[in-house]
Amino acid sequence: MFGYITPCKEELKVREVSVYQAYYCGLCKCIGRRAGQAARACLSYDCAYVAVLLSAIEGEDTCQPGRCAYKPWAKPRSMAAETPALAFAADLNVLLAYYKLKDDWLDERKLLAMPALAALRPAAKRAEDANPALSQAIANGIAGLRELEKQNCAELDAPADAFAQMMRRVGACAPITLARNLQVFEHLLYHVGRWVYLMDAWDDLHKDKKSGAYNPFIASNASRERAEFLLHCSRNEAIAAYELLDIGAHRGITDNVLYEGCAMKMHAILGGRDEQSI
């Protein structure tokens, strides 16, 4: 998984940190219940944000005391109870992790991908059975992206758009009551997906250059300035969509992630690359 959509915890209130951690822990437990305990290893910050955001849109605040199976002697901690929002985020987490591993194996024959893929397959099957439309959206999206990578697509926007379109279709499967919010959520996930894809590509730039793996920035010979411009555009479009949502809970957390957390992550990754052309 990617793990780029995280809060800037230093700017959150103490209670907001506790609520965010409750959703992170609640998502972990929900994955275990729905897909099996082994699948908890693929827990993602990105999907924790989806869980918080969907709960915020629906006005849910379901935190309650619970225990961590991996720390049975620790005191009970606050955890989000399973809701349609949390269940959706859990299935999304498992399916994205599974198809990412599958893509790694098919494209690069990464040795660690095959045993991890085999271990995660039963969990992915359970998530697929629970949410077939979501599974189909991800499978089709990853397949389309793989075809562009096989062609060594030199058009930077094409693979970014393919991943973003996949996330738009993912958004269409979300358990959101109001049609207006659902439409905006799809648009938000499109731009967040585009941002995540470009962030991951830039983050992997030097590694892919050494290994010879496909990277859209290498294929298009893009500069750091081009990467920065596209990332800022995608994040700004995501924020514009987000501001159209009716948020009923956890506003402080959802604001923090897009306004401050993503900006901080983007600065860290762009700042770690030289400014010359690739």
C-alpha positions in Angstrom: 0.0 0.0 0.0 1.0 3.6 -0.4 0.5 5.4 2.9 0.7 9.0 1.7 -2.6 10.2 3.1 -1.8 10.8 6.7 -2.6 13.6 9.2 -0.1 16.1 10.6 -0.6 14.9 14.1 1.3 17.9 15.6 -1.6 20.2 14.4 -4.4 18.0 15.7 -6.1 18.5 19.0 -5.5 15.8 21.7 -9.1 14.4 21.2 -8.7 14.4 17.4 -5.5 12.3 17.7 -7.4 9.9 19.9 -10.3 9.7 17.4 -8.0 9.1 14.4 -6.1 6.4 16.3 -9.5 4.8 17.2 -10.4 4.6 13.5 -7.0 3.2 12.6 -7.4 0.5 15.3 -11.0 -0.1 14.5 -10.1 -0.6 10.8 -7.5 -3.1 11.8 -10.0 -5.1 13.8 -12.6 -4.8 11.1 -10.2 -6.2 8.5 -9.5 -9.2 10.9 -13.2 -9.9 11.3 -14.1 -9.6 7.7 -11.0 -11.0 5.9 -9.0 -13.0 8.5 -6.3 -12.1 10.9 -3.4 -12.4 8.4 -4.9 -9.6 6.3 -4.4 -7.1 9.2 -0.7 -6.9 8.1 -1.8 -4.8 5.0 -3.4 -2.1 7.1 -3.0 1.3 5.4 -3.2 4.9 6.5 -4.8 5.7 3.2 -7.8 3.5 4.0 -7.9 4.7 7.6 -8.6 8.2 6.1 -11.3 6.7 3.9 -12.9 5.2 7.0 -12.8 8.6 8.9 -14.0 10.6 5.9 -16.9 8.3 5.1 -17.9 8.4 8.8 -17.6 12.2 8.8 -19.9 12.4 5.7 -22.5 10.2 7.3 -22.2 12.0 10.7 -21.1 8.8 12.5 -19.1 8.9 15.8 -18.9 5.3 16.9 -15.8 5.1 19.0 -16.0 2.7 22.0 -13.6 0.9 24.3 -11.9 -2.2 22.9 -8.8 -4.4 23.2 -6.0 -5.0 20.8 -5.5 -8.7 20.0 -1.7 -8.1 19.6 -1.5 -6.3 23.0 -3.9 -8.4 25.1 -2.5 -7.1 28.4 -2.7 -3.5 27.6 -5.6 -1.3 28.9 -8.7 -1.0 26.7 -8.4 1.7 24.1 -10.9 3.7 22.1 -11.8 1.9 18.8 -14.3 2.7 16.1 -17.1 0.1 15.9 -17.8 -1.6 12.6 -20.2 0.4 10.4 -20.8 0.4 6.7 -18.1 3.0 6.3 -15.6 1.0 8.2 -16.5 -2.3 6.4 -16.1 -0.5 3.0 -12.7 0.8 4.0 -11.7 -2.7 5.2 -12.7 -4.4 1.9 -11.0 -1.6 0.0 -7.8 -2.0 2.0 -7.6 -5.7 1.4 -8.4 -5.5 -2.3 -6.0 -2.7 -3.0 -3.2 -4.6 -1.2 -4.0 -7.8 -3.0 -4.1 -6.3 -6.5 -0.9 -4.2 -5.8 0.9 -7.4 -4.9 -0.4 -9.2 -7.9 0.7 -6.3 -10.1 4.2 -6.4 -8.5 4.5 -10.1 -9.3 3.2 -9.9 -12.9 5.3 -6.8 -13.8 8.5 -7.2 -11.8 8.5 -10.8 -10.5 9.3 -9.5 -7.0 10.2 -12.6 -5.0 8.4 -11.5 -1.8 5.2 -10.8 -3.8 4.3 -14.4 -4.5 4.2 -15.8 -0.9 2.4 -12.6 0.2 0.0 -12.9 -2.7 -0.8 -16.5 -1.7 -1.3 -15.5 1.9 -3.6 -12.7 1.1 -5.7 -14.5 -1.6 -8.3 -16.0 0.9 -8.8 -12.5 2.4 -9.2 -11.0 -1.0 -11.8 -13.6 -1.9 -13.8 -12.8 1.2 -13.6 -9.1 0.4 -14.6 -9.8 -3.3 -17.6 -11.8 -2.1 -18.7 -9.1 0.2 -18.3 -6.3 -2.3 -18.1 -7.6 -5.9 -18.5 -4.2 -7.6 -15.6 -2.8 -5.6 -13.4 -5.7 -6.5 -14.3 -5.4 -10.2 -13.5 -1.7 -10.2 -10.1 -2.3 -8.7 -9.3 -5.4 -10.9 -10.2 -3.5 -14.1 -8.4 -0.4 -13.1 -5.1 -2.2 -12.3 -5.4 -4.2 -15.5 -5.8 -1.0 -17.6 -2.8 0.6 -15.8 -0.7 -2.5 -16.4 -1.3 -2.3 -20.1 -0.1 1.3 -20.2 3.0 0.3 -18.3 3.7 -2.6 -20.7 3.6 -0.1 -23.5 6.1 2.1 -21.6 3.6 5.0 -22.0 5.5 8.2 -22.4 2.4 10.4 -21.7 2.6 11.3 -18.0 -1.1 12.0 -17.7 -2.3 8.7 -19.1 -1.3 6.3 -16.3 -2.1 8.9 -13.6 -5.6 9.3 -15.2 -6.0 5.5 -15.4 -5.4 5.1 -11.6 -7.6 8.1 -10.9 -10.5 6.7 -12.9 -10.2 3.5 -11.0 -10.5 5.4 -7.7 -13.5 7.3 -9.1 -15.2 3.9 -9.7 -14.2 2.9 -6.2 -15.9 6.0 -4.9 -19.1 5.1 -6.7 -19.3 1.9 -4.5 -19.1 3.8 -1.2 -21.9 3.6 1.3 -23.0 7.3 1.2 -26.7 8.1 1.7 -27.1 11.4 -0.1 -26.6 11.2 -3.9 -24.9 14.7 -4.0 -22.3 13.6 -1.4 -21.7 10.4 -3.4 -21.1 12.3 -6.6 -18.7 14.7 -4.9 -16.9 11.8 -3.1 -16.3 10.2 -6.5 -14.7 13.4 -7.8 -12.6 13.7 -4.6 -11.3 10.2 -5.0 -10.4 10.8 -8.6 -8.1 13.7 -7.7 -6.8 12.0 -4.5 -6.0 8.9 -6.6 -4.2 10.9 -9.2 -2.2 12.6 -6.4 -1.3 9.3 -4.8 -0.2 7.7 -8.1 2.1 10.7 -8.9 3.5 10.7 -5.4 4.3 7.1 -5.5 5.9 7.4 -8.9 8.1 10.3 -7.8 9.0 8.6 -4.5 10.1 5.4 -6.5 12.0 7.4 -9.1 15.6 6.5 -8.2 14.7 2.9 -7.4 12.9 2.4 -10.7 15.7 4.0 -12.6 18.1 1.5 -11.1 15.9 -1.5 -11.6 14.5 -0.5 -15.0 10.9 -0.7 -13.9 8.3 1.5 -15.5 8.0 5.0 -14.1 5.9 7.6 -15.8 8.3 10.4 -14.9 11.2 8.5 -16.4 9.3 7.5 -19.5 8.1 11.1 -20.1 11.5 12.7 -19.1 9.6 15.0 -16.7 11.4 17.5 -14.5 11.0 18.1 -10.8 9.1 21.3 -11.6 6.6 19.3 -13.7 6.1 16.8 -10.9 5.6 19.6 -8.4 3.1 21.4 -10.6 1.0 18.2 -11.2 1.0 17.3 -7.6 -0.1 20.7 -6.5 -2.8 20.7 -9.1 -4.2 17.3 -8.1 -4.2 18.2 -4.4 -5.9 21.6 -5.0 -8.6 19.9 -7.1 -9.1 17.3 -4.3 -9.5 20.1 -1.8 -12.0 21.9 -4.0 -14.1 18.7 -4.2 -13.7 18.1 -0.5 -15.1 21.5 0.4 -18.3 20.7 -1.4 -19.0 17.7 0.9 -21.5 18.0 3.8 -19.3 16.9 6.8 -21.2 15.9 9.9 -18.4 14.8 12.2 -14.6 14.7 12.6 -14.1 17.9 10.6 -10.9 18.7 12.3 -9.3 15.4 11.3 -10.5 15.4 7.7 -9.4 19.1 7.2 -6.0 18.3 8.7 -5.3 15.4 6.4 -5.9 17.2 3.1 -4.8 20.7 4.1 -1.7 19.9 6.2 -0.9 16.2 6.2 -0.8 15.8 2.4 1.1 19.1 2.0 3.7 17.9 4.6 4.1 14.5 2.9 4.4 16.2 -0.5 7.1 18.6 0.7 9.1 15.7 2.3 9.1 13.6 -0.9 9.7 16.5 -3.4 12.4 17.9 -1.1 14.2 14.5 -1.2 14.8 14.7 -5.0 17.2 16.8 -6.9 15.8 19.5 -9.2 17.5 18.5 -12.5 15.6 16.8 -15.3 15.3 13.0 -15.2 
